[in-house]
Amino acid sequence: MSRKKQSVFFSAQLLEEYQSAAIRNAHSLYQEANTLLSYQYNARAYFLAVASFEETGKAALAFNARGRKLQDSALQSRLNAEFLDHLTKISAAFIALLRGLKEADRKSIQYIIGLQVSLVSGREPSMYVGINEAGSVYIPNNVIPRKSASDCVRLAKDCLAQTETMLKNDKPFAFTFYQDQLFSLGKKAKKVCEESNFHEYLLYVIENEELNSDTIPKSVCMYYNDYLSKGKKFIQ
């Protein structure tokens, strides 16, 4: 059965309540995962640790969204989609942790980015019996080793702690109009960047306007509105 599409209007007050409730639940899930790990229930500990990641990420997403212009219907639609997507929530759980890494620490950054996908793919096998590509039946306890479960629980704790510090000490970033529009475009923004002559359009904009933090978001949005959405190509 497919999941029903969520349609919630996220007000600033609702987002703040959502953020607080999610971080509290992330704590509970981590504690339960840690308890299960101590009793050698590795697969279940892994599953609950991943759930803790998702709740931590949900809190980070809510915090981030509080700086957006919430009256926009397209933005609201994108927020609804983000709060339902496993990879998006898990990725958001790492935001605060990644901020604390130095740019030179590329190996750690690359490892964390790859780990986000692994956590999503390991979520179901850690809870349910399944059949692999070779046609063999697998059970959770056989596919989640002790080290994987232990690492997952420990990292869930680290992400939770870093995110809590961010929520306590920082203020939501105040996004500009075009930054919000870029966010609302979602996958359409990626299609714009994949257009063969988008770089020509971007250079044209840079040459004719003052370069600032809005240059790329504005260029992507304008290209989509003026060209891609109408089936046209930019010609200088």
C-alpha positions in Angstrom: 0.0 0.0 0.0 1.5 3.4 -1.1 1.9 6.1 1.5 -0.8 8.8 1.3 0.7 12.2 0.2 1.0 14.4 3.2 -0.5 17.9 3.0 0.2 20.0 6.1 0.5 23.7 6.3 3.7 24.4 8.3 3.4 27.6 10.3 6.3 29.0 12.3 4.6 27.8 15.5 4.0 24.3 14.1 7.6 24.0 13.0 8.9 25.0 16.4 6.6 22.5 18.1 7.6 19.8 15.5 11.3 20.5 16.1 11.0 20.2 19.9 8.9 17.0 19.7 11.2 15.4 17.1 14.4 16.0 19.1 12.8 14.6 22.2 11.8 11.5 20.3 15.3 11.2 18.8 16.6 11.0 22.4 14.2 8.3 23.3 15.0 6.2 20.2 18.7 6.6 20.8 18.4 5.4 24.4 16.3 2.4 23.4 18.8 1.6 20.6 21.6 1.7 23.1 19.8 -0.5 25.5 19.1 -3.1 22.8 22.7 -3.0 21.8 23.8 -3.8 25.4 21.7 -6.9 25.2 23.2 -8.0 21.9 20.0 -7.2 19.9 22.1 -5.8 17.1 19.6 -5.6 14.2 16.9 -3.9 16.3 19.5 -1.5 17.8 20.5 -0.6 14.3 16.9 0.0 13.2 16.1 2.2 16.2 19.4 4.1 15.7 18.4 4.9 12.1 15.0 6.0 13.4 16.8 8.3 15.8 18.7 9.7 12.8 15.5 10.4 11.1 13.9 12.2 14.0 17.1 14.3 14.5 17.0 15.2 10.8 13.3 16.1 11.1 14.2 18.5 13.9 17.0 20.0 11.8 14.6 20.4 8.8 12.0 22.1 10.9 14.6 24.5 12.4 15.8 25.3 8.9 12.3 25.8 7.5 11.6 28.4 10.2 13.7 30.9 8.2 11.7 30.5 5.0 8.7 32.4 3.6 6.0 30.0 4.6 3.1 31.5 2.7 4.3 30.1 -0.6 2.3 27.0 -1.6 5.1 25.5 -3.7 7.5 25.8 -0.7 4.9 24.2 1.5 4.6 21.3 -0.9 8.3 20.8 -0.9 8.4 20.8 2.9 5.7 18.1 3.0 7.8 16.0 0.7 11.0 16.5 2.7 9.5 15.4 6.0 8.4 12.1 4.4 11.6 11.2 2.6 14.0 8.9 4.5 17.2 10.0 2.8 16.4 13.7 3.2 15.8 13.3 6.9 18.9 11.2 7.5 21.0 13.7 5.5 19.6 16.6 7.6 20.7 14.8 10.7 24.3 15.2 9.6 24.1 19.0 8.9 25.4 20.1 12.3 28.0 17.4 12.4 29.3 18.3 9.0 29.5 22.0 9.9 32.0 21.0 12.7 34.4 19.3 10.2 37.2 21.2 8.6 37.1 21.6 4.8 40.5 19.8 4.7 38.9 16.7 6.3 37.6 15.5 2.9 37.8 11.8 3.8 35.4 12.2 6.7 33.0 14.3 4.6 33.0 11.7 1.8 32.5 8.9 4.3 29.6 10.6 5.9 27.9 11.4 2.6 28.2 7.7 1.6 27.0 6.5 5.0 23.8 8.4 4.6 22.7 6.2 1.7 23.9 3.1 3.5 21.7 3.9 6.5 18.6 4.1 4.3 19.4 0.8 2.5 20.1 -0.9 5.8 16.9 0.3 7.5 14.6 -2.4 6.1 17.0 -5.4 6.3 17.6 -4.6 10.0 13.9 -5.2 10.8 12.4 -7.6 8.2 13.1 -10.9 6.6 13.8 -10.5 2.9 15.2 -12.1 -0.2 18.5 -10.8 -1.7 19.4 -10.5 -5.4 20.8 -14.0 -5.4 17.4 -15.4 -4.5 18.4 -16.3 -0.9 16.4 -15.6 2.2 18.1 -13.4 4.8 17.1 -12.5 8.3 18.0 -9.3 10.2 20.4 -10.8 12.7 22.5 -12.3 9.9 22.9 -9.1 7.9 23.6 -6.5 10.7 26.9 -7.3 12.4 27.7 -6.1 15.9 30.2 -3.5 14.7 27.7 -2.0 12.2 25.1 -1.7 15.0 27.5 -0.3 17.4 28.8 2.3 14.9 25.3 3.3 14.0 24.2 3.8 17.6 27.3 5.9 18.4 26.9 8.1 15.3 23.2 8.6 16.1 24.3 10.0 19.5 26.9 12.3 17.9 24.5 13.7 15.4 21.9 14.2 18.1 24.3 16.1 20.3 25.6 18.3 17.5 22.1 19.1 16.3 20.9 20.0 19.8 23.8 22.4 20.1 22.8 24.0 16.7 19.2 24.3 17.8 20.2 25.9 21.1 22.9 28.3 19.9 21.9 29.3 16.4 19.0 31.1 14.7 17.3 29.9 11.6 18.9 31.3 8.5 16.7 34.0 6.8 16.4 32.8 3.2 16.0 35.2 0.3 13.1 35.1 -2.2 15.2 33.3 -4.8 16.8 30.9 -2.3 13.2 29.9 -1.3 12.2 29.6 -5.0 15.2 27.4 -5.7 14.3 25.1 -2.7 10.7 24.9 -4.1 11.9 23.8 -7.5 13.3 20.6 -6.0 14.3 18.1 -8.8 13.5 20.8 -11.4 16.5 22.8 -10.3 18.7 19.8 -11.1 17.2 19.6 -14.6 18.1 23.2 -15.1 21.7 22.7 -14.1 21.9 19.7 -16.5 20.8 21.9 -19.5 23.7 22.0 -22.0 23.6 25.8 -22.3 22.8 26.8 -18.7 26.4 27.7 -18.0 26.2 30.2 -20.9 23.1 31.7 -19.3 24.9 31.9 -15.9 27.9 33.6 -17.4 25.5 36.1 -19.2 23.9 36.9 -15.8 27.2 37.3 -14.1 28.5 39.6 -16.8 25.4 41.8 -16.6 24.5 41.8 -12.9 26.4 42.3 -9.7 27.6 39.0 -8.3 26.2 38.1 -4.9 24.8 35.2 -2.9 21.5 35.3 -4.9 23.2 35.0 -8.3 23.0 31.2 -8.7 19.6 30.7 -7.1 18.2 33.6 -9.2 19.8 32.2 -12.4 18.4 28.7 -11.9 14.9 30.0 -11.1 14.9 32.5 -14.0 16.2 29.9 -16.5 13.4 27.5 -15.4 10.7 30.1 -15.6 11.8 31.7 -18.9 13.2 28.7 -20.8 12.9 25.2 -19.4 9.3 25.3 -18.4 8.4 26.7 -21.8 10.5 24.2 -23.8 12.9 26.9 -24.9 16.7 27.3 -25.0 18.7 30.4 -24.0 20.2 32.1 -27.1 22.5 35.1 -26.5 
